[in-house]
Amino acid sequence: MQRTAGKELALAPLQDWGEETENGAVYSVSLRRQRSQRLSPGEGPRDSQAPSPSADAFLHYRTSKVRALRAARLERLVWELVSGDSQQDPSFVPAFLATHRAFVPTDRVLGLLLPPPPPPLPPWAVVSVLGSWLRDHPQDFWDPPAHSNLGSVRTFLGWAAPLGTEALEAEKLLGDFLEEAEREQEEEEQPQAWAGLPETAQTPSPDSREGCLEEQEKLVQEGPELLDFSVDEVAEQLTLMDAELFLRVRPWECLGSVWSQRDRPGAAGIAPTVRATVTQFNTVTGCVLGSVLGAPGLAAPQRAQRLEKWIRIAQRCRELRNFSSLRAILSALQSNPIYRLKSSWGAVSREPLSTFRKLSQIFSDENNHLSSREILSQEEATDGLQEADTPPGSLPSKLPPGPVPYLGTFLTDLVMLDTALPDMLEGDLINFEKRRKEWEILARIQQLQRRCRGYCLSPRPPILATLRAQRQLSEEQSYRISRVIEPPAASCPSSPRVRRRISLTKRLSAKLSRERGSSPGGSPGDPSSPTSSVSPGSPPSSPRTRDPPPRSPPASPGPQSPSTKLPLALTLSCPRIPVVGQQGLEVRVIRVSIDNDHGNLYRSILLTSQDKAPSVVQRALQKHNVAQPWACDYQLFQVLPGDRELLIPDNANVFYAMSPAAPGDFMLRRKEQACHTTSVSPT
């Protein structure tokens, strides 16, 4: 194809061509349009320098075919790893290695990839794949104490490439595993100076003023408090801890199919690196609540000074590009027990209050946290521009460390992606298009991890010890103490009341499938304060209060009712989602909880326009692992703003019976309990 330089066609560099099937595998085919060297009519390819553009110059284009594997059986996927197809999508191998644990264990992949010699596959292709696997995902081979998978790889590389870098990498990895096992054993044998968060104290009469004062007195800890240290010291230590924990995160543990299993029986060991970041998030949030609420006898101006210092610490975390602790601090300040303190907020100076408003806007839930996503992308783009501006052959300029992202955003996207797309397609084919979309998110996590290695911060043991020694308040305790500090006005019906216990485990689910434009604040995921239980790390939304304190932040300074839209081709925040292979079928993701005393966790399910109430109830019970074969024993309610509920009649089409303007939050309740609730007519 040739066109003159002044009349270059504005064609897309990549055009969809369709699909094709080969040996049971489904490929999407695209045509990639690439511009080759510009030539004049009398010039040939031997010219060493490209001529300058002229009127008689021509643009030469080359069109190449690119195939992206969309669905196939496992054997075909493994064959694609080593096929060496020149038309293969270059993202296939890294996407498979990053996501394979979601649909197949590592040992089975190795069983197909490493047959006994002589191998039917070219050894060089297998060696190349193993090299990438060992380098990018070494934890896939962690299988103590024998590490049999790594042993199989070492045996293969021993005869296929004994002197290659891949064999040396395997030997080094085995040594690292053995050292790590020895280190863990030594840590288990040594007595722990701090075995976790202290248990919350039990008071004889928790609802009395004396009981709340006793709780406050127990919070007075011996030794220094966290706010006794400077703003820079606290922010730097929080950043150091967050960066170290984020570097340890294994990206595959963030997959929706893995992280969503964390609450199932016997799943305590699932995703330990992600749980560690969650625990750190809860600890920081608890420190803020404990330091603000746990000081008995403070006057409003003194308590306002504590609020101001935490705002300055949050600002310093922003300067250090630590978005994890930044969100944890803001979440605590926006929680109901602190946010309702009118007198304390009224004594906060104007400048810190303005800073608090600006920081809270970073994590606004509008447009699926668009603000925080854009800021994080800008931070990454700044680093990329500095790298690109470095002249060839010169030393790269020192890039700013970080950023440390808020992991909950990625967890939300991956859980939503896992909920919306099926694992298998017709014909028992693995839906690899879903894995490729998951890999796009995991690849960004890995990229951010590489940039987090630039922090040069030294640990300060006194600050770390004070952080760990901070006593934690339960939600009920924090709210009772808050009411003692500032009793609610008896004549104010909109004063916050004690709400049902909502642990932080619910907050990630509270981010899922929320419609854009829903009412701010007061969502079922709004907690009063953090607890010491493991959670996905999603912070609380703004407290539901209609009487914000004077000169306090606005009613929605931070997280509001979220709308979840993935930064992918698949849009999940819209009420209607196209279903693969089903033309005209409207679907949306809803969240269903069970009204019980076990934490009231949400589970996300895909609701289609053809689903009746019994099938929705049955699928929700299966998601909650409830051994209840009779869905007719439960009633389905939609949770509406203002503590209202919409009763979904039996045999009703849930998609059309639900309120489209309300968030997609539902609750299952046994029918014998349904008569005690206040509901509204579905009309």
C-alpha positions as CSV (number, residue, x, y, z in Angstrom):
1,M,0.0,0.0,0.0
2,Q,1.4,3.4,-1.0
3,R,0.2,6.9,-0.4
4,T,1.9,10.3,-0.8
5,A,3.2,11.9,2.4
6,G,0.7,14.7,2.3
7,K,-2.3,12.4,1.9
8,E,-1.6,9.7,4.6
9,L,-4.7,7.8,5.4
10,A,-5.9,8.0,9.0
11,L,-6.3,4.3,9.6
12,A,-6.3,2.6,12.9
13,P,-3.0,0.7,13.6
14,L,-5.0,-2.4,14.7
15,Q,-8.2,-3.5,13.1
16,D,-10.4,-6.4,14.1
17,W,-10.7,-9.0,11.4
18,G,-12.9,-11.6,13.0
19,E,-12.5,-15.1,14.6
20,E,-11.1,-18.4,13.4
21,T,-11.0,-21.9,14.8
22,E,-8.1,-24.2,14.7
23,N,-7.9,-27.7,16.4
24,G,-10.7,-26.8,18.8
25,A,-9.1,-23.4,19.8
26,V,-10.8,-20.1,19.1
27,Y,-8.7,-17.1,18.0
28,S,-9.6,-13.5,17.5
29,V,-7.8,-12.2,14.4
30,S,-6.6,-8.6,14.0
31,L,-4.6,-6.9,11.3
32,R,-1.7,-4.7,12.5
33,R,-0.8,-1.8,10.2
34,Q,2.8,-0.7,10.5
35,R,4.6,2.0,8.6
36,S,7.9,1.0,7.0
37,Q,10.7,3.2,5.8
38,R,9.7,6.3,3.7
39,L,11.2,6.0,0.2
40,S,11.3,8.3,-2.8
41,P,10.7,6.9,-6.3
42,G,14.4,6.7,-7.2
43,E,15.7,5.4,-3.9
44,G,16.2,1.9,-2.8
45,P,16.6,0.2,0.5
46,R,20.4,0.4,0.4
47,D,20.4,4.1,1.4
48,S,21.8,4.5,4.8
49,Q,19.9,7.6,5.7
50,A,16.1,8.1,5.4
51,P,15.4,11.0,3.0
52,S,13.5,14.0,4.3
53,P,9.8,14.2,3.4
54,S,9.2,15.6,0.0
55,A,6.3,16.0,-2.3
56,D,7.2,12.8,-4.3
57,A,7.9,10.7,-1.2
58,F,5.8,7.6,-0.5
59,L,4.7,5.9,2.7
60,H,5.0,2.2,2.7
61,Y,2.8,0.1,5.0
62,R,3.0,-3.4,6.0
63,T,0.0,-5.4,7.3
64,S,0.6,-8.3,9.6
65,K,-1.8,-10.8,11.0
66,V,-2.1,-11.1,14.8
67,R,-4.0,-13.9,16.5
68,A,-5.0,-13.8,20.1
69,L,-6.2,-17.0,21.7
70,R,-9.6,-16.5,23.2
71,A,-10.6,-20.0,24.3
72,A,-9.1,-23.5,24.3
73,R,-8.6,-26.6,26.3
74,L,-5.7,-26.8,28.7
75,E,-3.6,-29.0,26.5
76,R,-3.9,-26.5,23.7
77,L,-3.0,-23.6,26.0
78,V,0.2,-25.4,27.1
79,W,1.1,-26.2,23.5
80,E,0.7,-22.5,22.6
81,L,3.3,-21.6,25.2
82,V,6.0,-23.4,23.2
83,S,4.6,-23.3,19.6
84,G,6.7,-20.3,18.5
85,D,3.8,-19.1,16.3
86,S,4.9,-15.8,14.7
87,Q,1.3,-14.6,14.6
88,Q,0.7,-15.2,18.3
89,D,-0.2,-12.3,20.5
90,P,2.9,-11.4,22.6
91,S,0.8,-11.1,25.7
92,F,-0.2,-14.8,25.7
93,V,2.8,-16.2,27.6
94,P,2.9,-13.6,30.4
95,A,-0.9,-13.7,30.8
96,F,-0.9,-17.5,31.1
97,L,2.0,-17.6,33.6
98,A,0.3,-14.8,35.7
99,T,-3.2,-16.3,35.8
100,H,-2.9,-20.1,35.4
101,R,-3.4,-20.8,39.1
102,A,-7.0,-19.6,38.7
103,F,-7.9,-22.6,36.6
104,V,-5.1,-25.2,36.9
105,P,-2.4,-26.1,39.5
106,T,1.2,-25.5,38.7
107,D,2.2,-29.2,38.9
108,R,-0.3,-30.1,36.2
109,V,1.1,-27.5,33.8
110,L,4.6,-28.8,34.5
111,G,3.3,-32.3,33.8
112,L,2.2,-31.3,30.3
113,L,5.2,-29.0,29.7
114,L,7.9,-31.3,30.9
115,P,7.4,-34.8,29.5
116,P,10.1,-37.4,30.1
117,P,13.0,-37.3,27.6
118,P,13.2,-37.3,24.7
119,P,10.7,-34.5,24.7
120,P,8.3,-34.1,21.7
121,L,8.5,-30.3,22.1
122,P,11.5,-28.3,21.2
123,P,13.7,-27.9,24.3
124,W,14.7,-24.3,23.6
125,A,11.0,-23.2,23.6
126,V,10.4,-25.0,27.0
127,V,13.6,-23.5,28.4
128,S,12.5,-20.0,27.4
129,V,9.1,-20.4,29.0
130,L,10.7,-21.8,32.2
131,G,13.1,-18.9,32.3
132,S,10.3,-16.4,32.2
133,W,8.3,-18.4,34.8
134,L,11.2,-18.6,37.3
135,R,12.0,-14.9,36.9
136,D,8.5,-13.4,37.0
137,H,6.6,-15.8,39.2
138,P,9.1,-17.6,41.5
139,Q,6.5,-18.2,44.2
140,D,4.6,-20.6,42.0
141,F,7.3,-23.1,42.8
142,W,7.1,-22.7,46.6
143,D,6.0,-26.1,47.8
144,P,7.7,-26.9,51.1
145,P,9.4,-28.9,52.3
146,A,10.4,-30.8,49.2
147,H,9.7,-28.2,46.5
148,S,8.9,-31.0,44.1
149,N,7.8,-28.7,41.2
150,L,11.1,-26.8,41.4
151,G,12.9,-30.2,41.5
152,S,11.2,-31.2,38.2
153,V,12.3,-27.9,36.6
154,R,15.9,-28.4,37.8
155,T,16.0,-31.9,36.4
156,F,14.7,-30.8,33.0
157,L,17.1,-27.8,32.8
158,G,20.0,-30.0,34.0
159,W,20.0,-31.9,30.7
160,A,18.2,-29.4,28.3
161,A,20.3,-26.3,29.2
162,P,22.8,-27.2,32.0
163,L,24.9,-24.1,31.5
164,G,22.1,-21.6,30.8
165,T,20.9,-18.8,32.9
166,E,17.6,-20.6,33.5
167,A,19.4,-23.5,35.3
168,L,21.3,-21.1,37.4
169,E,18.1,-19.2,38.3
170,A,16.5,-22.5,39.4
171,E,19.4,-23.3,41.7
172,K,19.4,-19.8,43.1
173,L,15.6,-20.0,43.7
174,L,16.0,-23.3,45.6
175,G,18.6,-21.8,47.8
176,D,16.3,-18.8,48.5
177,F,13.5,-21.1,49.5
178,L,15.7,-23.1,51.9
179,E,16.9,-19.9,53.5
180,E,13.3,-18.6,53.8
181,A,12.2,-21.9,55.5
182,E,15.1,-21.6,58.0
183,R,14.2,-18.0,58.8
184,E,10.6,-18.9,59.3
185,Q,11.5,-21.7,61.6
186,E,13.7,-19.4,63.7
187,E,11.0,-16.8,64.0
188,E,8.6,-19.5,65.2
189,E,11.0,-20.6,67.9
190,Q,11.6,-17.1,69.2
191,P,9.1,-15.6,71.5
192,Q,7.0,-12.9,69.9
193,A,7.2,-9.5,71.4
194,W,3.9,-8.6,69.9
195,A,1.5,-11.4,69.0
196,G,-1.1,-9.3,67.4
197,L,-3.7,-6.8,68.3
198,P,-4.8,-6.9,71.9
199,E,-8.2,-8.1,72.7
200,T,-10.8,-5.4,73.3
201,A,-11.8,-5.0,76.9
202,Q,-15.2,-6.1,78.0
203,T,-17.1,-3.8,80.3
204,P,-19.8,-4.8,82.8
205,S,-22.2,-2.2,81.5
206,P,-21.2,-1.1,78.1
207,D,-24.2,1.1,77.5
208,S,-23.6,3.2,80.6
209,R,-21.5,6.3,80.8
210,E,-19.3,4.8,83.5
211,G,-18.7,1.8,81.2
212,C,-17.6,4.0,78.4
213,L,-15.3,6.0,80.6
214,E,-13.8,2.8,81.8
215,E,-13.1,1.8,78.2
216,Q,-11.4,5.2,77.6
217,E,-9.2,4.7,80.7
218,K,-8.1,1.3,79.4
219,L,-7.0,2.9,76.2
220,V,-4.5,5.1,78.0
221,Q,-1.3,3.2,77.2
222,E,2.0,3.4,79.0
223,G,4.8,5.0,77.1
224,P,4.7,7.4,74.2
225,E,1.7,7.7,71.9
226,L,1.9,7.7,68.2
227,L,1.1,11.4,67.9
228,D,4.0,12.2,70.2
229,F,6.3,11.7,67.2
230,S,6.6,14.2,64.4
231,V,4.4,14.2,61.3
232,D,7.3,13.3,59.1
233,E,8.4,10.4,61.3
234,V,5.0,8.8,61.5
235,A,4.3,9.3,57.7
236,E,7.7,7.9,56.7
237,Q,7.3,4.8,59.0
238,L,3.8,4.1,57.6
239,T,5.2,4.4,54.1
240,L,8.0,2.1,54.9
241,M,5.7,-0.6,56.2
242,D,3.2,-0.2,53.3
243,A,5.9,-0.4,50.7
244,E,7.4,-3.5,52.2
245,L,4.0,-5.2,52.4
246,F,3.1,-4.2,48.9
247,L,6.4,-5.6,47.5
248,R,5.6,-8.9,49.1
249,V,2.2,-9.2,47.5
250,R,1.9,-12.1,45.1
251,P,-0.2,-10.7,42.2
252,W,-2.0,-14.0,41.6
253,E,-3.4,-13.8,45.1
254,C,-5.3,-10.7,44.0
255,L,-7.3,-12.7,41.4
256,G,-11.0,-12.6,42.0
257,S,-11.3,-16.4,42.0
258,V,-8.6,-16.6,44.7
259,W,-9.5,-13.6,46.9
260,S,-13.2,-14.4,46.9
261,Q,-12.5,-17.7,48.6
262,R,-11.0,-16.1,51.7
263,D,-14.1,-16.5,53.9
264,R,-14.8,-20.1,53.1
265,P,-14.3,-22.8,55.8
266,G,-10.6,-23.9,55.9
267,A,-9.5,-20.9,53.8
268,A,-7.5,-19.1,56.5
269,G,-4.2,-19.6,54.6
270,I,-5.5,-18.2,51.3
271,A,-3.8,-15.0,50.0
272,P,-1.6,-14.4,53.0
273,T,0.3,-11.5,51.4
274,V,-2.9,-9.7,50.6
275,R,-4.3,-10.3,54.1
276,A,-1.1,-8.7,55.5
277,T,-1.8,-5.5,53.6
278,V,-5.4,-5.6,54.9
279,T,-4.2,-6.0,58.4
280,Q,-1.9,-3.1,58.1
281,F,-4.7,-1.0,56.7
282,N,-7.0,-1.9,59.6
283,T,-4.1,-1.2,62.1
284,V,-3.6,2.3,60.7
285,T,-7.3,3.0,60.8
286,G,-7.5,1.7,64.3
287,C,-4.6,3.9,65.4
288,V,-6.5,7.0,64.2
289,L,-9.7,6.1,66.0
290,G,-7.8,5.1,69.2
291,S,-5.8,8.3,69.3
292,V,-8.8,10.6,68.7
293,L,-11.4,8.8,70.8
294,G,-9.2,7.1,73.4
295,A,-8.1,10.2,75.3
296,P,-10.4,10.7,78.2
297,G,-11.2,14.2,79.4
298,L,-9.9,16.1,76.3
299,A,-11.7,19.3,75.5
300,A,-12.9,20.0,72.0
301,P,-9.9,22.2,71.1
302,Q,-7.4,19.5,72.3
303,R,-9.2,16.8,70.3
304,A,-9.2,19.1,67.3
305,Q,-5.4,19.3,67.5
306,R,-5.3,15.5,67.2
307,L,-7.5,15.7,64.1
308,E,-5.3,18.4,62.6
309,K,-2.1,16.3,63.2
310,W,-3.6,13.3,61.5
311,I,-4.6,15.5,58.6
312,R,-1.0,16.7,58.3
313,I,0.2,13.1,58.5
314,A,-2.2,12.2,55.7
315,Q,-0.9,15.1,53.6
316,R,2.7,14.0,54.2
317,C,1.7,10.5,53.0
318,R,0.4,12.1,49.9
319,E,3.7,13.8,49.4
320,L,5.4,10.5,49.8
321,R,3.0,9.0,47.3
322,N,1.7,6.5,49.8
323,F,-2.0,6.2,48.8
324,S,-2.6,3.2,51.1
325,S,-2.0,4.9,54.5
326,L,-3.5,8.1,53.1
327,R,-6.8,6.3,52.5
328,A,-6.7,4.5,55.8
329,I,-6.3,7.8,57.7
330,L,-9.0,9.5,55.7
331,S,-11.3,6.4,56.2
332,A,-10.9,6.7,60.0
333,L,-11.5,10.5,60.0
334,Q,-14.7,9.9,57.9
335,S,-16.0,7.1,60.1
336,N,-19.1,7.8,62.0
337,P,-17.6,7.9,65.6
338,I,-15.2,10.6,64.6
339,Y,-17.1,12.4,61.9
340,R,-20.1,13.1,64.2
341,L,-18.0,15.1,66.7
342,K,-19.3,18.5,65.9
343,S,-17.5,20.4,68.6
344,S,-14.2,18.9,67.8
345,W,-14.5,19.5,64.0
346,G,-15.7,23.0,64.8
347,A,-12.4,23.7,66.5
348,V,-10.3,22.5,63.6
349,S,-8.4,25.4,61.9
350,R,-9.4,26.4,58.4
351,E,-6.2,25.4,56.7
352,P,-6.2,21.7,57.9
353,L,-9.9,21.5,57.1
354,S,-9.3,22.7,53.6
355,T,-6.5,20.1,53.3
356,F,-8.8,17.4,54.5
357,R,-11.4,18.3,51.9
358,K,-8.8,18.2,49.1
359,L,-7.4,14.9,50.2
360,S,-10.8,13.4,50.5
361,Q,-11.6,14.3,46.9
362,I,-8.8,11.9,45.8
363,F,-10.9,8.9,46.8
364,S,-14.3,10.2,45.8
365,D,-16.4,7.3,44.6
366,E,-17.8,9.3,41.7
367,N,-17.3,7.6,38.3
368,N,-15.8,4.5,39.8
369,H,-13.1,6.3,41.8
370,L,-12.0,8.2,38.7
371,S,-10.1,10.8,40.6
372,S,-7.9,8.3,42.4
373,R,-7.3,6.3,39.2
374,E,-6.4,9.4,37.3
375,I,-4.0,10.6,40.0
376,L,-2.3,7.2,40.1
377,S,-2.0,7.1,36.3
378,Q,-0.5,10.6,36.4
379,E,2.1,9.5,39.0
380,E,3.1,6.6,36.7
381,A,3.1,8.8,33.6
382,T,5.4,11.2,35.3
383,D,7.9,8.4,36.0
384,G,7.6,7.2,32.4
385,L,8.3,10.7,31.0
386,Q,11.4,11.1,33.1
387,E,12.7,7.8,31.9
388,A,12.0,8.7,28.2
389,D,13.7,12.1,28.6
390,T,17.0,10.5,29.7
391,P,19.5,10.9,26.8
392,P,20.9,7.6,25.4
393,G,24.1,6.6,27.0
394,S,23.6,8.9,30.0
395,L,22.8,7.8,33.6
396,P,19.1,7.9,34.3
397,S,17.9,10.7,36.6
398,K,16.7,9.6,40.0
399,L,13.0,8.9,39.8
400,P,10.8,9.6,42.8
401,P,10.0,6.4,44.8
402,G,6.6,4.8,44.7
403,P,3.8,5.2,44.4
404,V,2.3,2.8,46.9
405,P,-1.2,2.2,45.6
406,Y,-4.4,1.4,47.5
407,L,-4.7,-2.3,46.8
408,G,-8.5,-2.4,47.3
409,T,-9.1,-0.7,44.0
410,F,-7.3,-3.6,42.1
411,L,-9.1,-6.2,44.3
412,T,-12.5,-4.7,43.4
413,D,-11.7,-4.7,39.7
414,L,-10.5,-8.3,39.8
415,V,-13.5,-9.6,41.8
416,M,-15.9,-7.8,39.5
417,L,-14.2,-9.2,36.5
418,D,-14.3,-12.7,37.9
419,T,-18.0,-12.3,38.6
420,A,-19.0,-10.9,35.3
421,L,-17.1,-13.3,32.9
422,P,-17.4,-17.1,32.9
423,D,-14.5,-19.4,33.5
424,M,-15.5,-21.9,30.8
425,L,-17.2,-21.5,27.5
426,E,-19.3,-23.8,25.4
427,G,-17.4,-27.0,24.6
428,D,-15.5,-27.1,27.9
429,L,-13.1,-24.4,26.6
430,I,-11.1,-22.3,29.1
431,N,-12.1,-18.6,28.6
432,F,-8.6,-17.2,28.2
433,E,-10.0,-13.8,27.1
434,K,-11.0,-13.4,30.8
435,R,-7.5,-14.3,31.9
436,R,-6.0,-11.8,29.5
437,K,-8.1,-9.0,31.0
438,E,-7.1,-10.2,34.5
439,W,-3.4,-10.1,33.4
440,E,-3.7,-6.5,32.4
441,I,-4.5,-5.6,36.0
442,L,-1.9,-7.9,37.5
443,A,0.8,-6.5,35.1
444,R,0.0,-3.0,36.5
445,I,0.4,-4.3,40.0
446,Q,3.8,-5.8,39.1
447,Q,4.9,-2.5,37.5
448,L,4.0,-0.6,40.6
449,Q,5.9,-3.1,42.7
450,R,9.1,-2.5,40.8
451,R,8.7,1.3,41.4
452,C,8.2,0.8,45.1
453,R,11.8,-0.4,45.5
454,G,13.1,3.1,45.3
455,Y,12.1,4.2,48.9
456,C,15.2,4.8,51.1
457,L,13.6,4.9,54.5
458,S,15.1,3.5,57.7
459,P,12.9,1.8,60.3
460,R,12.4,3.5,63.6
461,P,11.7,0.8,66.3
462,P,10.1,3.1,68.8
463,I,7.5,4.3,66.3
464,L,6.8,0.8,65.0
465,A,6.4,-0.5,68.6
466,T,4.0,2.3,69.4
467,L,2.0,1.6,66.3
468,R,1.7,-2.1,67.2
469,A,0.9,-1.4,70.8
470,Q,-2.1,0.9,69.9
471,R,-5.2,-0.6,71.4
472,Q,-8.0,-1.3,69.1
473,L,-11.7,-0.4,69.6
474,S,-14.6,-2.5,68.4
475,E,-17.2,-0.7,66.4
476,E,-19.7,-0.7,69.3
477,Q,-17.0,0.6,71.7
478,S,-15.9,3.4,69.4
479,Y,-19.4,4.6,68.8
480,R,-20.4,4.4,72.5
481,I,-17.3,6.4,73.4
482,S,-18.1,8.9,70.7
483,R,-21.6,9.4,72.1
484,V,-20.1,10.0,75.6
485,I,-17.7,12.6,74.2
486,E,-20.5,14.4,72.5
487,P,-24.0,13.1,73.4
488,P,-26.5,13.2,70.6
489,A,-29.1,15.9,70.7
490,A,-32.4,14.5,72.0
491,S,-34.3,16.8,69.7
492,C,-32.4,16.0,66.6
493,P,-34.0,12.9,64.9
494,S,-31.2,12.8,62.3
495,S,-28.4,12.2,64.8
496,P,-26.5,9.0,64.1
497,R,-27.7,5.9,65.9
498,V,-25.9,2.7,66.8
499,R,-25.9,0.7,63.6
500,R,-25.5,-3.0,63.1
501,R,-22.0,-4.3,63.3
502,I,-20.4,-4.1,59.9
503,S,-16.8,-5.4,59.7
504,L,-14.2,-4.3,57.3
505,T,-14.6,-7.6,55.5
506,K,-17.7,-6.2,54.0
507,R,-16.1,-3.1,52.5
508,L,-14.7,-4.6,49.4
509,S,-18.1,-6.1,48.7
510,A,-19.6,-2.7,49.4
511,K,-17.7,-1.4,46.3
512,L,-19.1,-4.0,43.9
513,S,-21.8,-3.2,41.4
514,R,-22.9,0.2,42.8
515,E,-24.8,2.3,40.4
516,R,-23.4,5.7,39.4
517,G,-25.5,8.5,40.9
518,S,-26.7,6.6,44.0
519,S,-27.2,8.5,47.2
520,P,-24.0,9.6,48.9
521,G,-23.0,8.1,52.2
522,G,-25.0,5.7,54.3
523,S,-24.4,2.6,52.1
524,P,-24.6,-0.8,53.8
525,G,-20.8,-0.9,53.6
526,D,-20.3,2.2,55.7
527,P,-18.8,1.1,58.9
528,S,-18.6,3.0,62.2
529,S,-15.0,2.0,62.7
530,P,-12.5,-0.7,61.8
531,T,-12.3,-3.9,63.6
532,S,-9.4,-6.2,64.2
533,S,-10.7,-8.8,61.8
534,V,-9.1,-9.4,58.4
535,S,-10.8,-7.4,55.7
536,P,-10.1,-6.7,52.0
537,G,-8.9,-3.3,52.9
538,S,-11.6,-1.2,51.5
539,P,-12.2,1.9,53.6
540,P,-15.5,3.1,55.0
541,S,-17.6,5.5,53.1
542,S,-18.6,8.9,54.5
543,P,-20.9,8.6,57.6
544,R,-24.5,8.9,57.1
545,T,-25.3,12.1,58.9
546,R,-27.5,15.0,58.0
547,D,-26.0,17.4,60.5
548,P,-22.4,17.9,59.7
549,P,-20.4,19.8,62.4
550,P,-19.8,23.5,62.0
551,R,-16.8,24.1,59.7
552,S,-16.6,20.4,59.3
553,P,-16.0,18.6,56.0
554,P,-19.0,18.4,53.7
555,A,-21.4,15.6,53.9
556,S,-19.5,13.7,51.3
557,P,-15.8,14.6,51.5
558,G,-14.6,11.2,50.5
559,P,-15.9,7.9,49.5
560,Q,-19.5,7.9,48.6
561,S,-21.7,5.3,47.0
562,P,-19.3,3.8,44.4
563,S,-19.9,2.8,40.9
564,T,-17.7,0.0,39.7
565,K,-16.4,0.4,36.2
566,L,-13.3,-1.5,35.1
567,P,-10.7,0.3,33.1
568,L,-11.1,-2.4,30.5
569,A,-13.2,-3.0,27.4
570,L,-15.8,-4.6,29.6
571,T,-17.9,-2.1,31.5
572,L,-19.3,-3.3,34.8
573,S,-20.8,-0.2,36.3
574,C,-23.5,0.1,33.7
575,P,-26.9,-1.4,34.6
576,R,-26.7,-3.6,31.5
577,I,-23.8,-5.8,30.6
578,P,-23.5,-7.8,27.4
579,V,-23.3,-11.5,28.1
580,V,-20.9,-13.6,25.9
581,G,-22.8,-15.6,23.4
582,Q,-26.2,-14.3,24.4
583,Q,-27.6,-11.6,22.1
584,G,-30.0,-9.1,23.7
585,L,-29.7,-10.5,27.2
586,E,-29.4,-7.7,29.8
587,V,-27.5,-8.4,33.0
588,R,-26.0,-6.6,36.0
589,V,-24.0,-7.6,39.0
590,I,-25.8,-7.5,42.4
591,R,-24.6,-8.1,45.9
592,V,-26.5,-10.4,48.2
593,S,-26.0,-10.8,52.0
594,I,-27.7,-13.1,54.5
595,D,-29.3,-11.5,57.6
596,N,-27.6,-13.5,60.3
597,D,-25.0,-13.0,63.1
598,H,-22.0,-14.1,61.1
599,G,-20.7,-10.8,59.8
600,N,-23.4,-10.2,57.2
601,L,-21.0,-10.5,54.3
602,Y,-21.9,-9.8,50.7
603,R,-21.5,-12.1,47.7
604,S,-21.7,-10.9,44.1
605,I,-23.8,-12.7,41.6
606,L,-24.6,-12.0,38.0
607,L,-28.3,-11.2,37.5
608,T,-29.9,-11.6,34.1
609,S,-33.2,-10.2,32.8
610,Q,-34.6,-13.8,32.9
611,D,-33.8,-14.7,36.5
612,K,-36.7,-15.3,38.9
613,A,-36.5,-14.8,42.6
614,P,-36.1,-18.6,43.5
615,S,-33.1,-19.0,41.2
616,V,-31.5,-15.8,42.6
617,V,-32.0,-17.0,46.2
618,Q,-30.6,-20.4,45.4
619,R,-27.4,-19.1,43.7
620,A,-26.9,-16.6,46.6
621,L,-27.1,-19.4,49.1
622,Q,-24.6,-21.4,47.2
623,K,-22.3,-18.4,47.1
624,H,-22.6,-18.1,50.9
625,N,-21.9,-21.9,51.3
626,V,-25.2,-22.3,53.1
627,A,-26.4,-25.9,53.2
628,Q,-30.0,-25.0,52.4
629,P,-31.6,-26.9,49.5
630,W,-35.0,-25.1,49.8
631,A,-34.7,-21.6,48.5
632,C,-38.4,-21.1,49.3
633,D,-37.4,-20.8,53.0
634,Y,-35.8,-17.4,52.3
635,Q,-37.2,-14.1,51.2
636,L,-35.3,-11.6,49.0
637,F,-35.2,-7.9,49.9
638,Q,-33.5,-5.0,48.1
639,V,-31.8,-2.6,50.4
640,L,-32.9,1.0,49.7
641,P,-31.5,4.3,50.9
642,G,-32.9,5.6,54.2
643,D,-33.0,2.2,56.0
644,R,-35.8,1.0,53.7
645,E,-36.2,-2.4,52.0
646,L,-38.0,-3.5,48.9
647,L,-39.7,-6.9,49.1
648,I,-39.1,-9.0,46.0
649,P,-42.2,-11.2,45.6
650,D,-41.8,-15.0,45.1
651,N,-41.6,-16.0,41.4
652,A,-41.0,-12.3,40.4
653,N,-38.5,-11.4,37.8
654,V,-35.8,-9.8,40.0
655,F,-34.3,-7.8,37.2
656,Y,-37.5,-5.8,36.6
657,A,-38.9,-6.0,40.1
658,M,-35.9,-4.2,41.7
659,S,-35.6,-0.5,42.0
660,P,-33.2,0.6,39.1
661,A,-32.3,3.9,40.9
662,A,-31.1,2.2,44.1
663,P,-27.8,0.4,44.6
664,G,-27.8,-3.3,43.7
665,D,-27.7,-4.4,47.4
666,F,-29.9,-7.3,48.4
667,M,-30.5,-9.3,51.6
668,L,-31.8,-12.8,52.2
669,R,-33.9,-13.3,55.3
670,R,-35.8,-16.4,56.6
671,K,-39.5,-16.0,55.9
672,E,-40.4,-16.4,59.6
673,Q,-38.3,-13.3,60.3
674,A,-39.6,-11.3,57.3
675,C,-42.8,-10.3,59.1
676,H,-40.8,-8.3,61.6
677,T,-39.4,-5.9,59.0
678,T,-40.7,-2.8,57.4
679,S,-40.8,-3.1,53.7
680,V,-42.3,-1.2,50.8
681,S,-44.4,-2.4,47.9
682,P,-42.5,-3.3,44.7
683,T,-44.8,-0.9,42.9
